[in-house]
Amino acid sequence: MANENHRFSTLYADLPRHWCPQSQRFAGGDALLTYLNDGWEIQDNIYYEEYWHGGARRVLIFYFVLARKNECVTMRVLGNPMVDRLLNQLRLRVIPTAGVRARIRQPQQPRRQLN
């Protein structure tokens, strides 16, 4: 997979981007590319959370589980067009976490009618 990811790094700055899960809550797409180019591989499905600010501005947070040798890290990446393109071209399965949480934690309840 590392060879496939190399083509993305040529579209953006060639400077490696540092990201540390202990000090940075979110990463940018450039930090994700740095990890992929350093030999980390995406594991399983990609989950995302959706937030709306002011009712008009949507922000997506993608959860990438990355592994290399005996290391594993979950990188929370802010959505942007470059991340969308990466997900599209690698044909990764993207699942909304809200839907998953709703199915697992909250059993379906019938709606009460208002009188």
CORBELLIN-V805697 format. One record per residue. N is the residue number from 1. RES is the residue in one letter. OMEGA is omega in whole degrees, -180 to 180 (NA if undefined). D_FIRST is the distance of its C-alpha to the first C-alpha in Angstrom with 2 decimals. Layout:
BEGIN
n | res | omega | d_first
N | RES | OMEGA | D_FIRST
N | RES | OMEGA | D_FIRST
END
This chain:
BEGIN
n | res | omega | d_first
1 | M | -178 | 0.00
2 | A | 180 | 3.81
3 | N | 178 | 5.45
4 | E | -177 | 5.23
5 | N | -178 | 6.41
6 | H | -178 | 8.91
7 | R | 179 | 10.98
8 | F | -177 | 11.88
9 | S | 179 | 13.35
10 | T | 180 | 15.73
11 | L | -175 | 17.22
12 | Y | -178 | 18.40
13 | A | 180 | 20.10
14 | D | -180 | 18.63
15 | L | 176 | 20.26
16 | P | 179 | 18.30
17 | R | 180 | 19.43
18 | H | 173 | 20.64
19 | W | 180 | 20.66
20 | C | -178 | 22.56
21 | P | 180 | 22.87
22 | Q | -175 | 26.44
23 | S | -178 | 27.71
24 | Q | -178 | 25.72
25 | R | -178 | 25.75
26 | F | 176 | 23.21
27 | A | 173 | 20.40
28 | G | 177 | 19.78
29 | G | 179 | 16.73
30 | D | 176 | 16.85
31 | A | 176 | 16.62
32 | L | 178 | 13.52
33 | L | 178 | 11.89
34 | T | 179 | 13.44
35 | Y | -179 | 11.98
36 | L | 179 | 8.31
37 | N | 177 | 9.36
38 | D | 174 | 11.20
39 | G | 176 | 8.59
40 | W | -180 | 9.03
41 | E | 179 | 6.93
42 | I | -180 | 8.60
43 | Q | 171 | 11.07
44 | D | -178 | 13.36
45 | N | 175 | 15.02
46 | I | 177 | 15.72
47 | Y | 178 | 19.44
48 | Y | 173 | 21.63
49 | E | -178 | 25.22
50 | E | 178 | 27.42
51 | Y | 177 | 30.32
52 | W | 178 | 33.09
53 | H | 180 | 35.10
54 | G | 178 | 38.53
55 | G | -175 | 37.89
56 | A | -177 | 36.22
57 | R | -178 | 33.11
58 | R | 175 | 30.05
59 | V | 176 | 27.44
60 | L | 174 | 24.24
61 | I | 180 | 22.61
62 | F | 178 | 19.09
63 | Y | 178 | 18.19
64 | F | 172 | 14.60
65 | V | -176 | 14.40
66 | L | 179 | 12.05
67 | A | 174 | 12.06
68 | R | -176 | 12.00
69 | K | -180 | 14.28
70 | N | 179 | 17.34
71 | E | 177 | 16.95
72 | C | -180 | 16.35
73 | V | 173 | 17.18
74 | T | -179 | 17.82
75 | M | 176 | 17.50
76 | R | -173 | 19.92
77 | V | 176 | 18.98
78 | L | -180 | 21.71
79 | G | 175 | 21.08
80 | N | -177 | 21.45
81 | P | 179 | 20.69
82 | M | 179 | 17.54
83 | V | 176 | 16.09
84 | D | 180 | 17.44
85 | R | 178 | 15.74
86 | L | 179 | 12.26
87 | L | 180 | 13.13
88 | N | -175 | 14.57
89 | Q | 178 | 12.04
90 | L | 179 | 9.19
91 | R | 179 | 12.20
92 | L | 178 | 12.20
93 | R | -177 | 15.55
94 | V | -174 | 17.79
95 | I | 177 | 20.98
96 | P | -179 | 24.03
97 | T | -179 | 25.18
98 | A | 178 | 28.81
99 | G | 179 | 28.87
100 | V | 180 | 27.38
101 | R | -178 | 29.92
102 | A | -179 | 32.72
103 | R | -176 | 32.18
104 | I | -171 | 31.87
105 | R | -174 | 34.47
106 | Q | 177 | 36.99
107 | P | -179 | 38.65
108 | Q | 180 | 39.69
109 | Q | 177 | 43.23
110 | P | 179 | 45.66
111 | R | 176 | 46.63
112 | R | 179 | 50.16
113 | Q | 176 | 52.33
114 | L | 178 | 54.24
115 | N | NA | 57.96
END
